[in-house]
């Protein structure tokens, strides 16, 4: 979707979900949760700052749920 210029965002009173392709800066209150989900088989070079568990140049892989 992003490669076609389509930007997606879903927001409700408790959540905000959006797609990114390169980088993003998120400002949130302390105690908020953040989940990173790859939408392709793998996403390389993930670096986060300011989180409880920071990542540096990590690889995220999509894992097919069993069921």
CHARMM-style PDB file with segment names, atoms N, HN, CA, C and O in Angstrom:
ATOM      1  N   UNK     1       0.816  -1.192   0.000  1.00  0.00      PROA
ATOM      2  CA  UNK     1       0.000   0.000   0.000  1.00  0.00      PROA
ATOM      3  C   UNK     1       0.861   1.258   0.000  1.00  0.00      PROA
ATOM      4  O   UNK     1       0.603   2.196  -0.754  1.00  0.00      PROA
ATOM      5  N   UNK     2       1.885   1.271   0.850  1.00  0.00      PROA
ATOM      6  HN  UNK     2       2.095   0.508   1.462  1.00  0.00      PROA
ATOM      7  CA  UNK     2       2.722   2.462   0.920  1.00  0.00      PROA
ATOM      8  C   UNK     2       3.460   2.731  -0.380  1.00  0.00      PROA
ATOM      9  O   UNK     2       3.704   3.886  -0.728  1.00  0.00      PROA
ATOM     10  N   UNK     3       3.820   1.665  -1.109  1.00  0.00      PROA
ATOM     11  HN  UNK     3       3.622   0.726  -0.827  1.00  0.00      PROA
ATOM     12  CA  UNK     3       4.521   1.855  -2.378  1.00  0.00      PROA
ATOM     13  C   UNK     3       3.625   2.495  -3.434  1.00  0.00      PROA
ATOM     14  O   UNK     3       4.116   2.972  -4.457  1.00  0.00      PROA
ATOM     15  N   UNK     4       2.327   2.508  -3.195  1.00  0.00      PROA
ATOM     16  HN  UNK     4       1.928   2.120  -2.364  1.00  0.00      PROA
ATOM     17  CA  UNK     4       1.369   3.131  -4.119  1.00  0.00      PROA
ATOM     18  C   UNK     4       0.895   4.491  -3.614  1.00  0.00      PROA
ATOM     19  O   UNK     4       0.015   5.113  -4.208  1.00  0.00      PROA
ATOM     20  N   UNK     5       1.495   4.947  -2.502  1.00  0.00      PROA
ATOM     21  HN  UNK     5       2.211   4.441  -2.019  1.00  0.00      PROA
ATOM     22  CA  UNK     5       1.128   6.255  -1.953  1.00  0.00      PROA
ATOM     23  C   UNK     5      -0.097   6.232  -1.062  1.00  0.00      PROA
ATOM     24  O   UNK     5      -0.623   7.287  -0.705  1.00  0.00      PROA
ATOM     25  N   UNK     6      -0.562   5.041  -0.697  1.00  0.00      PROA
ATOM     26  HN  UNK     6      -0.135   4.184  -0.987  1.00  0.00      PROA
ATOM     27  CA  UNK     6      -1.732   4.923   0.165  1.00  0.00      PROA
ATOM     28  C   UNK     6      -1.270   4.914   1.621  1.00  0.00      PROA
ATOM     29  O   UNK     6      -0.436   4.090   2.000  1.00  0.00      PROA
ATOM     30  N   UNK     7      -1.793   5.805   2.425  1.00  0.00      PROA
ATOM     31  HN  UNK     7      -2.470   6.474   2.118  1.00  0.00      PROA
ATOM     32  CA  UNK     7      -1.444   5.862   3.837  1.00  0.00      PROA
ATOM     33  C   UNK     7      -2.648   5.390   4.638  1.00  0.00      PROA
ATOM     34  O   UNK     7      -3.757   5.897   4.469  1.00  0.00      PROA
ATOM     35  N   UNK     8      -2.421   4.417   5.509  1.00  0.00      PROA
ATOM     36  HN  UNK     8      -1.520   4.005   5.647  1.00  0.00      PROA
ATOM     37  CA  UNK     8      -3.508   3.878   6.318  1.00  0.00      PROA
ATOM     38  C   UNK     8      -3.320   4.226   7.774  1.00  0.00      PROA
ATOM     39  O   UNK     8      -2.199   4.236   8.281  1.00  0.00      PROA
ATOM     40  N   UNK     9      -4.435   4.516   8.454  1.00  0.00      PROA
ATOM     41  HN  UNK     9      -5.346   4.508   8.042  1.00  0.00      PROA
ATOM     42  CA  UNK     9      -4.390   4.843   9.877  1.00  0.00      PROA
ATOM     43  C   UNK     9      -5.735   4.495  10.486  1.00  0.00      PROA
ATOM     44  O   UNK     9      -6.784   4.858   9.954  1.00  0.00      PROA
ATOM     45  N   UNK    10      -5.695   3.785  11.612  1.00  0.00      PROA
ATOM     46  HN  UNK    10      -4.843   3.490  12.044  1.00  0.00      PROA
ATOM     47  CA  UNK    10      -6.903   3.430  12.354  1.00  0.00      PROA
ATOM     48  C   UNK    10      -6.732   3.972  13.768  1.00  0.00      PROA
ATOM     49  O   UNK    10      -5.717   3.716  14.416  1.00  0.00      PROA
ATOM     50  N   UNK    11      -7.718   4.716  14.243  1.00  0.00      PROA
ATOM     51  HN  UNK    11      -8.543   4.924  13.717  1.00  0.00      PROA
ATOM     52  CA  UNK    11      -7.620   5.347  15.558  1.00  0.00      PROA
ATOM     53  C   UNK    11      -8.928   5.140  16.305  1.00  0.00      PROA
ATOM     54  O   UNK    11     -10.012   5.301  15.745  1.00  0.00      PROA
ATOM     55  N   UNK    12      -8.806   4.776  17.595  1.00  0.00      PROA
ATOM     56  HN  UNK    12      -7.925   4.646  18.049  1.00  0.00      PROA
ATOM     57  CA  UNK    12      -9.955   4.818  18.487  1.00  0.00      PROA
ATOM     58  C   UNK    12      -9.486   5.425  19.807  1.00  0.00      PROA
ATOM     59  O   UNK    12      -8.369   5.938  19.874  1.00  0.00      PROA
ATOM     60  N   UNK    13     -10.293   5.382  20.838  1.00  0.00      PROA
ATOM     61  HN  UNK    13     -11.200   4.965  20.784  1.00  0.00      PROA
ATOM     62  CA  UNK    13      -9.921   6.072  22.077  1.00  0.00      PROA
ATOM     63  C   UNK    13      -8.732   5.430  22.790  1.00  0.00      PROA
ATOM     64  O   UNK    13      -8.119   6.073  23.643  1.00  0.00      PROA
ATOM     65  N   UNK    14      -8.389   4.189  22.467  1.00  0.00      PROA
ATOM     66  HN  UNK    14      -8.887   3.668  21.774  1.00  0.00      PROA
ATOM     67  CA  UNK    14      -7.289   3.498  23.145  1.00  0.00      PROA
ATOM     68  C   UNK    14      -6.119   3.137  22.238  1.00  0.00      PROA
ATOM     69  O   UNK    14      -5.037   2.829  22.739  1.00  0.00      PROA
ATOM     70  N   UNK    15      -6.301   3.166  20.930  1.00  0.00      PROA
ATOM     71  HN  UNK    15      -7.180   3.416  20.523  1.00  0.00      PROA
ATOM     72  CA  UNK    15      -5.294   2.654  20.005  1.00  0.00      PROA
ATOM     73  C   UNK    15      -5.075   3.585  18.827  1.00  0.00      PROA
ATOM     74  O   UNK    15      -5.951   4.362  18.445  1.00  0.00      PROA
ATOM     75  N   UNK    16      -3.878   3.484  18.264  1.00  0.00      PROA
ATOM     76  HN  UNK    16      -3.167   2.853  18.574  1.00  0.00      PROA
ATOM     77  CA  UNK    16      -3.568   4.131  16.995  1.00  0.00      PROA
ATOM     78  C   UNK    16      -2.718   3.148  16.207  1.00  0.00      PROA
ATOM     79  O   UNK    16      -1.659   2.726  16.671  1.00  0.00      PROA
ATOM     80  N   UNK    17      -3.173   2.786  15.029  1.00  0.00      PROA
ATOM     81  HN  UNK    17      -4.033   3.129  14.652  1.00  0.00      PROA
ATOM     82  CA  UNK    17      -2.496   1.812  14.181  1.00  0.00      PROA
ATOM     83  C   UNK    17      -2.177   2.508  12.864  1.00  0.00      PROA
ATOM     84  O   UNK    17      -3.053   3.121  12.254  1.00  0.00      PROA
ATOM     85  N   UNK    18      -0.916   2.414  12.423  1.00  0.00      PROA
ATOM     86  HN  UNK    18      -0.205   1.916  12.919  1.00  0.00      PROA
ATOM     87  CA  UNK    18      -0.564   3.019  11.156  1.00  0.00      PROA
ATOM     88  C   UNK    18       0.583   2.261  10.512  1.00  0.00      PROA
ATOM     89  O   UNK    18       1.314   1.531  11.180  1.00  0.00      PROA
ATOM     90  N   UNK    19       0.732   2.442   9.206  1.00  0.00      PROA
ATOM     91  HN  UNK    19       0.138   3.035   8.663  1.00  0.00      PROA
ATOM     92  CA  UNK    19       1.771   1.801   8.415  1.00  0.00      PROA
ATOM     93  C   UNK    19       2.923   2.770   8.220  1.00  0.00      PROA
ATOM     94  O   UNK    19       2.710   3.964   8.010  1.00  0.00      PROA
ATOM     95  N   UNK    20       4.156   2.251   8.289  1.00  0.00      PROA
ATOM     96  HN  UNK    20       4.329   1.280   8.460  1.00  0.00      PROA
ATOM     97  CA  UNK    20       5.318   3.069   7.982  1.00  0.00      PROA
ATOM     98  C   UNK    20       6.236   2.277   7.058  1.00  0.00      PROA
ATOM     99  O   UNK    20       6.203   1.047   7.044  1.00  0.00      PROA
ATOM    100  N   UNK    21       7.051   2.985   6.291  1.00  0.00      PROA
ATOM    101  HN  UNK    21       7.077   3.984   6.302  1.00  0.00      PROA
ATOM    102  CA  UNK    21       7.987   2.302   5.408  1.00  0.00      PROA
ATOM    103  C   UNK    21       9.439   2.632   5.745  1.00  0.00      PROA
ATOM    104  O   UNK    21      10.332   1.866   5.386  1.00  0.00      PROA
ATOM    105  N   UNK    22       9.698   3.737   6.417  1.00  0.00      PROA
ATOM    106  HN  UNK    22       8.972   4.360   6.709  1.00  0.00      PROA
ATOM    107  CA  UNK    22      11.081   4.101   6.706  1.00  0.00      PROA
ATOM    108  C   UNK    22      11.274   4.409   8.182  1.00  0.00      PROA
ATOM    109  O   UNK    22      11.785   3.569   8.923  1.00  0.00      PROA
ATOM    110  N   UNK    23      10.886   5.565   8.612  1.00  0.00      PROA
ATOM    111  HN  UNK    23      10.471   6.248   8.010  1.00  0.00      PROA
ATOM    112  CA  UNK    23      11.064   5.914  10.021  1.00  0.00      PROA
ATOM    113  C   UNK    23       9.877   6.731  10.501  1.00  0.00      PROA
ATOM    114  O   UNK    23       9.141   7.330   9.717  1.00  0.00      PROA
ATOM    115  N   UNK    24       9.722   6.732  11.806  1.00  0.00      PROA
ATOM    116  HN  UNK    24      10.320   6.245  12.443  1.00  0.00      PROA
ATOM    117  CA  UNK    24       8.642   7.491  12.417  1.00  0.00      PROA
ATOM    118  C   UNK    24       9.065   7.862  13.834  1.00  0.00      PROA
ATOM    119  O   UNK    24       9.774   7.108  14.500  1.00  0.00      PROA
ATOM    120  N   UNK    25       8.629   9.013  14.279  1.00  0.00      PROA
ATOM    121  HN  UNK    25       8.053   9.626  13.739  1.00  0.00      PROA
ATOM    122  CA  UNK    25       8.855   9.427  15.661  1.00  0.00      PROA
ATOM    123  C   UNK    25       7.503   9.454  16.352  1.00  0.00      PROA
ATOM    124  O   UNK    25       6.566  10.102  15.885  1.00  0.00      PROA
ATOM    125  N   UNK    26       7.409   8.745  17.468  1.00  0.00      PROA
ATOM    126  HN  UNK    26       8.170   8.219  17.848  1.00  0.00      PROA
ATOM    127  CA  UNK    26       6.156   8.642  18.209  1.00  0.00      PROA
ATOM    128  C   UNK    26       6.357   9.219  19.596  1.00  0.00      PROA
ATOM    129  O   UNK    26       7.265   8.814  20.321  1.00  0.00      PROA
ATOM    130  N   UNK    27       5.514  10.159  19.959  1.00  0.00      PROA
ATOM    131  HN  UNK    27       4.776  10.488  19.370  1.00  0.00      PROA
ATOM    132  CA  UNK    27       5.552  10.697  21.316  1.00  0.00      PROA
ATOM    133  C   UNK    27       4.357  10.135  22.066  1.00  0.00      PROA
ATOM    134  O   UNK    27       3.214  10.251  21.623  1.00  0.00      PROA
ATOM    135  N   UNK    28       4.640   9.524  23.207  1.00  0.00      PROA
ATOM    136  HN  UNK    28       5.568   9.429  23.567  1.00  0.00      PROA
ATOM    137  CA  UNK    28       3.567   8.905  23.988  1.00  0.00      PROA
ATOM    138  C   UNK    28       3.835   9.108  25.472  1.00  0.00      PROA
ATOM    139  O   UNK    28       4.964   9.370  25.887  1.00  0.00      PROA
ATOM    140  N   UNK    29       2.784   8.982  26.252  1.00  0.00      PROA
ATOM    141  HN  UNK    29       1.867   8.769  25.915  1.00  0.00      PROA
ATOM    142  CA  UNK    29       2.920   9.093  27.700  1.00  0.00      PROA
ATOM    143  C   UNK    29       3.594   7.848  28.255  1.00  0.00      PROA
ATOM    144  O   UNK    29       3.507   6.770  27.668  1.00  0.00      PROA
ATOM    145  N   UNK    30       4.257   8.002  29.375  1.00  0.00      PROA
ATOM    146  HN  UNK    30       4.328   8.878  29.852  1.00  0.00      PROA
ATOM    147  CA  UNK    30       4.878   6.859  30.036  1.00  0.00      PROA
ATOM    148  C   UNK    30       3.797   5.838  30.394  1.00  0.00      PROA
ATOM    149  O   UNK    30       2.702   6.199  30.825  1.00  0.00      PROA
ATOM    150  N   UNK    31       4.125   4.561  30.207  1.00  0.00      PROA
ATOM    151  HN  UNK    31       5.014   4.268  29.856  1.00  0.00      PROA
ATOM    152  CA  UNK    31       3.174   3.495  30.494  1.00  0.00      PROA
ATOM    153  C   UNK    31       2.393   3.026  29.282  1.00  0.00      PROA
ATOM    154  O   UNK    31       1.635   2.060  29.375  1.00  0.00      PROA
ATOM    155  N   UNK    32       2.564   3.695  28.136  1.00  0.00      PROA
ATOM    156  HN  UNK    32       3.180   4.479  28.061  1.00  0.00      PROA
ATOM    157  CA  UNK    32       1.895   3.269  26.906  1.00  0.00      PROA
ATOM    158  C   UNK    32       2.610   2.046  26.343  1.00  0.00      PROA
ATOM    159  O   UNK    32       3.778   1.805  26.648  1.00  0.00      PROA
ATOM    160  N   UNK    33       1.906   1.284  25.526  1.00  0.00      PROA
ATOM    161  HN  UNK    33       0.957   1.480  25.279  1.00  0.00      PROA
ATOM    162  CA  UNK    33       2.468   0.098  24.879  1.00  0.00      PROA
ATOM    163  C   UNK    33       2.682   0.362  23.401  1.00  0.00      PROA
ATOM    164  O   UNK    33       1.947   1.123  22.772  1.00  0.00      PROA
ATOM    165  N   UNK    34       3.715  -0.292  22.855  1.00  0.00      PROA
ATOM    166  HN  UNK    34       4.312  -0.911  23.366  1.00  0.00      PROA
ATOM    167  CA  UNK    34       4.027  -0.193  21.441  1.00  0.00      PROA
ATOM    168  C   UNK    34       4.272  -1.598  20.920  1.00  0.00      PROA
ATOM    169  O   UNK    34       5.026  -2.363  21.522  1.00  0.00      PROA
ATOM    170  N   UNK    35       3.641  -1.941  19.807  1.00  0.00      PROA
ATOM    171  HN  UNK    35       3.029  -1.320  19.318  1.00  0.00      PROA
ATOM    172  CA  UNK    35       3.849  -3.238  19.170  1.00  0.00      PROA
ATOM    173  C   UNK    35       4.323  -3.004  17.746  1.00  0.00      PROA
ATOM    174  O   UNK    35       3.743  -2.201  17.015  1.00  0.00      PROA
ATOM    175  N   UNK    36       5.375  -3.703  17.356  1.00  0.00      PROA
ATOM    176  HN  UNK    36       5.847  -4.355  17.950  1.00  0.00      PROA
ATOM    177  CA  UNK    36       5.888  -3.648  15.984  1.00  0.00      PROA
ATOM    178  C   UNK    36       5.544  -4.956  15.301  1.00  0.00      PROA
ATOM    179  O   UNK    36       5.945  -6.023  15.765  1.00  0.00      PROA
ATOM    180  N   UNK    37       4.804  -4.886  14.202  1.00  0.00      PROA
ATOM    181  HN  UNK    37       4.477  -4.019  13.825  1.00  0.00      PROA
ATOM    182  CA  UNK    37       4.399  -6.079  13.457  1.00  0.00      PROA
ATOM    183  C   UNK    37       4.856  -5.965  12.012  1.00  0.00      PROA
ATOM    184  O   UNK    37       4.420  -5.059  11.302  1.00  0.00      PROA
ATOM    185  N   UNK    38       5.728  -6.865  11.559  1.00  0.00      PROA
ATOM    186  HN  UNK    38       6.082  -7.601  12.136  1.00  0.00      PROA
ATOM    187  CA  UNK    38       6.111  -6.836  10.147  1.00  0.00      PROA
ATOM    188  C   UNK    38       4.968  -7.362   9.285  1.00  0.00      PROA
ATOM    189  O   UNK    38       4.328  -8.351   9.642  1.00  0.00      PROA
ATOM    190  N   UNK    39       4.710  -6.718   8.171  1.00  0.00      PROA
ATOM    191  HN  UNK    39       5.229  -5.914   7.881  1.00  0.00      PROA
ATOM    192  CA  UNK    39       3.655  -7.162   7.265  1.00  0.00      PROA
ATOM    193  C   UNK    39       4.229  -7.861   6.037  1.00  0.00      PROA
ATOM    194  O   UNK    39       3.501  -8.181   5.097  1.00  0.00      PROA
ATOM    195  N   UNK    40       5.540  -8.095   6.053  1.00  0.00      PROA
ATOM    196  HN  UNK    40       6.132  -7.835   6.816  1.00  0.00      PROA
ATOM    197  CA  UNK    40       6.231  -8.863   5.028  1.00  0.00      PROA
ATOM    198  C   UNK    40       6.990  -9.987   5.730  1.00  0.00      PROA
ATOM    199  O   UNK    40       6.988 -10.053   6.959  1.00  0.00      PROA
ATOM    200  N   UNK    41       7.634 -10.865   4.976  1.00  0.00      PROA
ATOM    201  HN  UNK    41       7.635 -10.812   3.977  1.00  0.00      PROA
ATOM    202  CA  UNK    41       8.317 -12.002   5.593  1.00  0.00      PROA
ATOM    203  C   UNK    41       9.417 -11.578   6.547  1.00  0.00      PROA
ATOM    204  O   UNK    41       9.679 -12.275   7.527  1.00  0.00      PROA
ATOM    205  N   UNK    42      10.074 -10.439   6.281  1.00  0.00      PROA
ATOM    206  HN  UNK    42       9.861  -9.874   5.484  1.00  0.00      PROA
ATOM    207  CA  UNK    42      11.069  -9.930   7.211  1.00  0.00      PROA
ATOM    208  C   UNK    42      11.262  -8.433   7.012  1.00  0.00      PROA
ATOM    209  O   UNK    42      11.100  -7.906   5.911  1.00  0.00      PROA
ATOM    210  N   UNK    43      11.611  -7.767   8.101  1.00  0.00      PROA
ATOM    211  HN  UNK    43      11.742  -8.196   8.995  1.00  0.00      PROA
ATOM    212  CA  UNK    43      11.927  -6.342   8.086  1.00  0.00      PROA
ATOM    213  C   UNK    43      13.264  -6.194   8.794  1.00  0.00      PROA
ATOM    214  O   UNK    43      13.410  -6.599   9.947  1.00  0.00      PROA
ATOM    215  N   UNK    44      14.239  -5.615   8.105  1.00  0.00      PROA
ATOM    216  HN  UNK    44      14.120  -5.286   7.168  1.00  0.00      PROA
ATOM    217  CA  UNK    44      15.589  -5.521   8.645  1.00  0.00      PROA
ATOM    218  C   UNK    44      15.909  -4.108   9.119  1.00  0.00      PROA
ATOM    219  O   UNK    44      15.316  -3.131   8.662  1.00  0.00      PROA
ATOM    220  N   UNK    45      16.873  -4.022  10.058  1.00  0.00      PROA
ATOM    221  HN  UNK    45      17.355  -4.816  10.429  1.00  0.00      PROA
ATOM    222  CA  UNK    45      17.393  -2.733  10.493  1.00  0.00      PROA
ATOM    223  C   UNK    45      16.508  -1.972  11.458  1.00  0.00      PROA
ATOM    224  O   UNK    45      16.547  -0.742  11.479  1.00  0.00      PROA
ATOM    225  N   UNK    46      15.711  -2.665  12.257  1.00  0.00      PROA
ATOM    226  HN  UNK    46      15.679  -3.664  12.239  1.00  0.00      PROA
ATOM    227  CA  UNK    46      14.804  -1.998  13.194  1.00  0.00      PROA
ATOM    228  C   UNK    46      15.600  -1.466  14.380  1.00  0.00      PROA
ATOM    229  O   UNK    46      16.260  -2.228  15.086  1.00  0.00      PROA
ATOM    230  N   UNK    47      15.534  -0.157  14.594  1.00  0.00      PROA
ATOM    231  HN  UNK    47      14.998   0.463  14.021  1.00  0.00      PROA
ATOM    232  CA  UNK    47      16.190   0.482  15.730  1.00  0.00      PROA
ATOM    233  C   UNK    47      15.164   1.327  16.452  1.00  0.00      PROA
ATOM    234  O   UNK    47      14.433   2.094  15.825  1.00  0.00      PROA
ATOM    235  N   UNK    48      15.103   1.191  17.766  1.00  0.00      PROA
ATOM    236  HN  UNK    48      15.696   0.568  18.275  1.00  0.00      PROA
ATOM    237  CA  UNK    48      14.189   1.995  18.582  1.00  0.00      PROA
ATOM    238  C   UNK    48      14.994   2.692  19.664  1.00  0.00      PROA
ATOM    239  O   UNK    48      16.051   2.211  20.074  1.00  0.00      PROA
ATOM    240  N   UNK    49      14.491   3.823  20.119  1.00  0.00      PROA
ATOM    241  HN  UNK    49      13.633   4.213  19.786  1.00  0.00      PROA
ATOM    242  CA  UNK    49      15.131   4.574  21.205  1.00  0.00      PROA
ATOM    243  C   UNK    49      14.058   4.995  22.195  1.00  0.00      PROA
ATOM    244  O   UNK    49      12.923   5.278  21.811  1.00  0.00      PROA
ATOM    245  N   UNK    50      14.419   5.035  23.456  1.00  0.00      PROA
ATOM    246  HN  UNK    50      15.341   4.806  23.768  1.00  0.00      PROA
ATOM    247  CA  UNK    50      13.502   5.523  24.480  1.00  0.00      PROA
ATOM    248  C   UNK    50      12.489   4.502  24.956  1.00  0.00      PROA
ATOM    249  O   UNK    50      11.592   4.845  25.726  1.00  0.00      PROA
ATOM    250  N   UNK    51      12.605   3.263  24.521  1.00  0.00      PROA
ATOM    251  HN  UNK    51      13.334   2.984  23.896  1.00  0.00      PROA
ATOM    252  CA  UNK    51      11.683   2.221  24.959  1.00  0.00      PROA
ATOM    253  C   UNK    51      12.316   1.399  26.081  1.00  0.00      PROA
ATOM    254  O   UNK    51      13.533   1.418  26.263  1.00  0.00      PROA
ATOM    255  N   UNK    52      11.496   0.690  26.816  1.00  0.00      PROA
ATOM    256  HN  UNK    52      10.507   0.674  26.668  1.00  0.00      PROA
ATOM    257  CA  UNK    52      11.980  -0.152  27.906  1.00  0.00      PROA
ATOM    258  C   UNK    52      12.954  -1.203  27.386  1.00  0.00      PROA
ATOM    259  O   UNK    52      13.968  -1.478  28.028  1.00  0.00      PROA
ATOM    260  N   UNK    53      12.656  -1.797  26.224  1.00  0.00      PROA
ATOM    261  HN  UNK    53      11.832  -1.575  25.702  1.00  0.00      PROA
ATOM    262  CA  UNK    53      13.546  -2.745  25.555  1.00  0.00      PROA
ATOM    263  C   UNK    53      13.941  -2.151  24.202  1.00  0.00      PROA
ATOM    264  O   UNK    53      13.260  -2.407  23.209  1.00  0.00      PROA
ATOM    265  N   UNK    54      15.010  -1.374  24.135  1.00  0.00      PROA
ATOM    266  HN  UNK    54      15.563  -1.166  24.943  1.00  0.00      PROA
ATOM    267  CA  UNK    54      15.402  -0.788  22.854  1.00  0.00      PROA
ATOM    268  C   UNK    54      15.956  -1.847  21.903  1.00  0.00      PROA
ATOM    269  O   UNK    54      16.494  -2.865  22.338  1.00  0.00      PROA
ATOM    270  N   UNK    55      15.820  -1.598  20.614  1.00  0.00      PROA
ATOM    271  HN  UNK    55      15.383  -0.771  20.261  1.00  0.00      PROA
ATOM    272  CA  UNK    55      16.346  -2.481  19.574  1.00  0.00      PROA
ATOM    273  C   UNK    55      17.400  -1.718  18.778  1.00  0.00      PROA
ATOM    274  O   UNK    55      17.288  -0.506  18.591  1.00  0.00      PROA
ATOM    275  N   UNK    56      18.424  -2.434  18.311  1.00  0.00      PROA
ATOM    276  HN  UNK    56      18.514  -3.418  18.464  1.00  0.00      PROA
ATOM    277  CA  UNK    56      19.442  -1.808  17.465  1.00  0.00      PROA
ATOM    278  C   UNK    56      19.733  -2.720  16.284  1.00  0.00      PROA
ATOM    279  O   UNK    56      20.274  -3.815  16.436  1.00  0.00      PROA
ATOM    280  N   UNK    57      19.354  -2.233  15.082  1.00  0.00      PROA
ATOM    281  HN  UNK    57      18.914  -1.343  14.958  1.00  0.00      PROA
ATOM    282  CA  UNK    57      19.583  -2.968  13.838  1.00  0.00      PROA
ATOM    283  C   UNK    57      19.076  -4.409  13.908  1.00  0.00      PROA
ATOM    284  O   UNK    57      19.770  -5.336  13.490  1.00  0.00      PROA
ATOM    285  N   UNK    58      17.880  -4.591  14.431  1.00  0.00      PROA
ATOM    286  HN  UNK    58      17.316  -3.838  14.770  1.00  0.00      PROA
ATOM    287  CA  UNK    58      17.308  -5.931  14.600  1.00  0.00      PROA
ATOM    288  C   UNK    58      16.483  -6.338  13.384  1.00  0.00      PROA
ATOM    289  O   UNK    58      16.099  -5.510  12.558  1.00  0.00      PROA
ATOM    290  N   UNK    59      16.228  -7.624  13.304  1.00  0.00      PROA
ATOM    291  HN  UNK    59      16.540  -8.297  13.974  1.00  0.00      PROA
ATOM    292  CA  UNK    59      15.423  -8.219  12.249  1.00  0.00      PROA
ATOM    293  C   UNK    59      14.104  -8.673  12.853  1.00  0.00      PROA
ATOM    294  O   UNK    59      14.091  -9.371  13.866  1.00  0.00      PROA
ATOM    295  N   UNK    60      12.992  -8.280  12.234  1.00  0.00      PROA
ATOM    296  HN  UNK    60      13.002  -7.713  11.410  1.00  0.00      PROA
ATOM    297  CA  UNK    60      11.674  -8.770  12.627  1.00  0.00      PROA
ATOM    298  C   UNK    60      11.176  -9.691  11.521  1.00  0.00      PROA
ATOM    299  O   UNK    60      11.231  -9.336  10.343  1.00  0.00      PROA
ATOM    300  N   UNK    61      10.694 -10.865  11.893  1.00  0.00      PROA
ATOM    301  HN  UNK    61      10.650 -11.153  12.850  1.00  0.00      PROA
ATOM    302  CA  UNK    61      10.189 -11.828  10.917  1.00  0.00      PROA
ATOM    303  C   UNK    61       8.697 -12.055  11.154  1.00  0.00      PROA
ATOM    304  O   UNK    61       8.223 -12.074  12.290  1.00  0.00      PROA
ATOM    305  N   UNK    62       7.971 -12.228  10.046  1.00  0.00      PROA
ATOM    306  HN  UNK    62       8.355 -12.212   9.123  1.00  0.00      PROA
ATOM    307  CA  UNK    62       6.572 -12.621  10.125  1.00  0.00      PROA
ATOM    308  C   UNK    62       6.516 -14.112  10.397  1.00  0.00      PROA
ATOM    309  O   UNK    62       7.135 -14.899   9.682  1.00  0.00      PROA
ATOM    310  N   UNK    63       5.782 -14.503  11.421  1.00  0.00      PROA
ATOM    311  HN  UNK    63       5.280 -13.863  12.002  1.00  0.00      PROA
ATOM    312  CA  UNK    63       5.624 -15.912  11.747  1.00  0.00      PROA
ATOM    313  C   UNK    63       4.164 -16.269  11.559  1.00  0.00      PROA
ATOM    314  O   UNK    63       3.283 -15.641  12.147  1.00  0.00      PROA
ATOM    315  N   UNK    64       3.908 -17.272  10.743  1.00  0.00      PROA
ATOM    316  HN  UNK    64       4.623 -17.782  10.266  1.00  0.00      PROA
ATOM    317  CA  UNK    64       2.538 -17.727  10.492  1.00  0.00      PROA
ATOM    318  C   UNK    64       1.994 -18.386  11.757  1.00  0.00      PROA
ATOM    319  O   UNK    64       2.589 -19.347  12.245  1.00  0.00      PROA
ATOM    320  N   UNK    65       0.888 -17.898  12.298  1.00  0.00      PROA
ATOM    321  HN  UNK    65       0.405 -17.117  11.902  1.00  0.00      PROA
ATOM    322  CA  UNK    65       0.315 -18.530  13.496  1.00  0.00      PROA
ATOM    323  C   UNK    65      -0.152 -19.959  13.203  1.00  0.00      PROA
ATOM    324  O   UNK    65      -0.648 -20.255  12.116  1.00  0.00      PROA
ATOM    325  N   UNK    66       0.015 -20.819  14.178  1.00  0.00      PROA
ATOM    326  HN  UNK    66       0.418 -20.578  15.061  1.00  0.00      PROA
ATOM    327  CA  UNK    66      -0.472 -22.184  14.039  1.00  0.00      PROA
ATOM    328  C   UNK    66      -1.964 -22.224  14.321  1.00  0.00      PROA
ATOM    329  O   UNK    66      -2.479 -21.421  15.100  1.00  0.00      PROA
ATOM    330  N   UNK    67      -2.645 -23.144  13.696  1.00  0.00      PROA
ATOM    331  HN  UNK    67      -2.228 -23.796  13.063  1.00  0.00      PROA
ATOM    332  CA  UNK    67      -4.053 -23.220  14.004  1.00  0.00      PROA
ATOM    333  C   UNK    67      -4.859 -23.835  13.001  1.00  0.00      PROA
ATOM    334  OT1 UNK    67      -6.073 -23.948  13.168  1.00  0.00      PROA
TER     335      UNK     67
END
